[in-house]
Amino acid sequence: MDTRNFDAIVIGSGISGGWAAKELCEKGLKTLVLERGRNVEHKADYPTMLSDPWEMPHRNRIPLTDKLENPVVNRCYAYKEDTAHFFVRDKEHPYIQEKPFDWVRGYQVGGKSLIWARQTQRWSKYDFEGPGRDGFAVDWPIRYEDLAPWYSYVERFVGISGNKDGVETLPDGEFLPAWEMNCVEKVIRDRIISEFKDRHVMIGRCAHLTQPQDHHLQQGRGQCMARNQCYRGCPFGAYFSSNSSTLPAAAATGNLIVRPDSVVHSIIYDDKKEKVTGVRVIDRVTKEAKEYYAKVIFLNAAALNSNLILLNSQSQRFPYGLGNDNGLLGKYIAFHNYRGNIYADFEGYEDNYYFGRRPTAVMMPNFRNVKKQEMDFLRGYMTFYSAGRSGWGAKPQESFGPGFKERNSLPGPWHVFMMMQGETIPKIDNYVSLSESEKDEWGMPLLKIKVDYDENDEKIINDFFEQGTAMLEKAGCSNIRKSDSKQAPGLDIHEMGGVRMGRDPETSLLNGWNQMHHCKNVFVTDGSCMTSTGTQNPSITYMALTARAVDFAVKALKKGDI
Ligand SMILES: Cc1cc2nc3c(=O)[nH]c(=O)nc-3n(C[C@H](O)[C@H](O)[C@H](O)COP(=O)(O)OP(=O)(O)OC[C@H]3O[C@@H](n4cnc5c(N)ncnc54)[C@H](O)[C@@H]3O)c2cc1C
């Protein structure tokens, strides 16, 4: 294979980049994946996947020096001794917080697909109709029907567990057997749905193989063992990651080359050809500059880094960043509001227990402003809850030894935890831009982030506290305690927007196929493309959008349209 010229280049090898690579390769395109981080081989590079707590120098805790040096990543619940090697440390990759923003990143082959929590819900038709209907963002250029077949397509390959619940606000997908609610969760569900007729309660849908199908086994993946040590990388390939699933599928075609340690600096626009011809790369280790060329580029560096790369891709035609004729690149950043948490106790059922460590919670789709605007705030929130026994509320302790065994044989009463996942409104004054003076080690301008909550978010938090408390009271819980984490935006790790899709090139950057309005051979299919955030965990939507966009791009390429 020519080492500089390809049919397609994919920037980033995480959840969306892995999908772009698989689809492009399977459609016969010689594809180069450029990844800024180190290589991570499935299994071989999961050093802690089978470690026991007593084998870890700090018994799975982070030392104080690391906490002091890297406050942002240390606020992420999944950053521990057994997973730290898959997270970016603040110190190594600085950025500028014009307002507090916890930017959690995973720079390696596989990106954050190794460390995500794997919750996967489809959007409903109401999510796509919402912005246009209620006027808080530009209209999505697509509707649920456009994406539904692509959701099915990706769900079959990924393997999603869930029930067919028949709820139109959280449409059913192609599901493997669901995880089960425990007895207390079931009681709470029954009481909520009998008291609140507008609400639905269901077990979470997640990217875990509860019953692998032949095509999963052929990927070399196996059944989930409910170990809940997923963030370390799964030796069974039982949860979906680029490393266990999409990248091996792409490689099996013989069309894939992955180049780790390749920091994409910018995308090259040829003023004469009026299209993009390739990308500029800085070698992570040697700092050597290189160029690679292709007919079509898929940008999948994760939401904020894709904004950074586009803003840094300046040419005579596009002096303010690739495709940025309307000056909106980097603007309308939104995220998910996770600030509300509620804790409660539940009496009884102390002769009941549950098996394994289930990798999901109980979920309730949004019930606010769904079919029309009815509250004094825009949009709404999903609600999650779970009930459990052992270790809950206990001080952090060793997960071995006689005390640990005792606690597990006498696990004490039931405790309930409820949380929100609120939609935020994309706003022009929530934006990212490039530093004029500061650069990173690879010569890239530092990203400046200015993103904050607003009054709408405060109202949503209050509504969640009110409704969550009412639901838990009706469900028979006691000692209900509300807690506003006051966490900065970003810690939700669902940052979106900046390169939004839309119908009108005056107000958006991408069309309904994730194609740049003003640069037809560039497609952006990670979270930066999102016109609004919905209330669902977003990654399954990025996957479906990516597979759909590749299908379009390859047909357009064959027709000579791009
Ligand atoms: C702890 C945690 C829990 C989460 N839970 C969920 C969940 O339950 N459900 C859900 O839907 N989502 C969840 N997410 C979010 C999810 O991980 C992201 O939405 C998803 O990974 C985004 O996919 P992506 O391809 O856009 O980005 P990533 O997976 O982050 O991949 C981007 C890749 O691009 C590379 N890259 C960046 N810049 C450059 C450059 N200049 N040159 C070359 N390569 C570059 C990065 O190194 C990275 O490998 C969670 C995330 C975390 C960290």
The ligand as a Gaussian input file, in Angstrom:
#p B3LYP/6-31G(d) Opt

LIG

0 1
 C      -16.143000       7.672000      32.300000
 C      -16.951000       7.865000      31.055000
 C      -18.245000       7.356000      30.980000
 C      -18.997000       7.522000      29.816000
 N      -20.207000       6.916000      29.716000
 C      -20.909000       6.969000      28.579000
 C      -22.113000       6.228000      28.439000
 O      -22.520000       5.498000      29.326000
 N      -22.809000       6.341000      27.286000
 C      -22.406000       7.155000      26.284000
 O      -23.107000       7.238000      25.270000
 N      -21.232000       7.841000      26.371000
 C      -20.487000       7.771000      27.488000
 N      -19.296000       8.451000      27.592000
 C      -18.902000       9.333000      26.502000
 C      -18.251000       8.545000      25.368000
 O      -17.049000       7.999000      25.803000
 C      -18.026000       9.486000      24.189000
 O      -19.265000      10.031000      23.782000
 C      -17.428000       8.763000      22.996000
 O      -16.235000       8.116000      23.311000
 C      -17.202000       9.754000      21.880000
 O      -16.673000       9.075000      20.775000
 P      -15.666000       9.842000      19.843000
 O      -15.266000       8.932000      18.758000
 O      -16.261000      11.134000      19.460000
 O      -14.449000      10.233000      20.796000
 P      -13.351000       9.342000      21.532000
 O      -13.878000       8.006000      21.835000
 O      -12.832000      10.164000      22.649000
 O      -12.223000       9.197000      20.430000
 C      -11.553000      10.330000      19.899000
 C      -10.160000       9.912000      19.494000
 O       -9.566000      10.971000      18.728000
 C       -8.218000      11.083000      19.113000
 N       -7.757000      12.447000      18.788000
 C       -8.082000      13.590000      19.401000
 N       -7.435000      14.621000      18.833000
 C       -6.675000      14.113000      17.837000
 C       -5.772000      14.676000      16.897000
 N       -5.493000      15.977000      16.875000
 N       -5.158000      13.832000      16.024000
 C       -5.412000      12.498000      16.029000
 N       -6.242000      11.921000      16.924000
 C       -6.885000      12.723000      17.799000
 C       -8.229000      10.791000      20.599000
 O       -6.942000      10.423000      21.057000
 C       -9.238000       9.658000      20.676000
 O       -8.630000       8.396000      20.540000
 C      -18.487000       8.282000      28.723000
 C      -17.172000       8.780000      28.792000
 C      -16.413000       8.567000      29.932000
 C      -14.975000       9.061000      29.966000

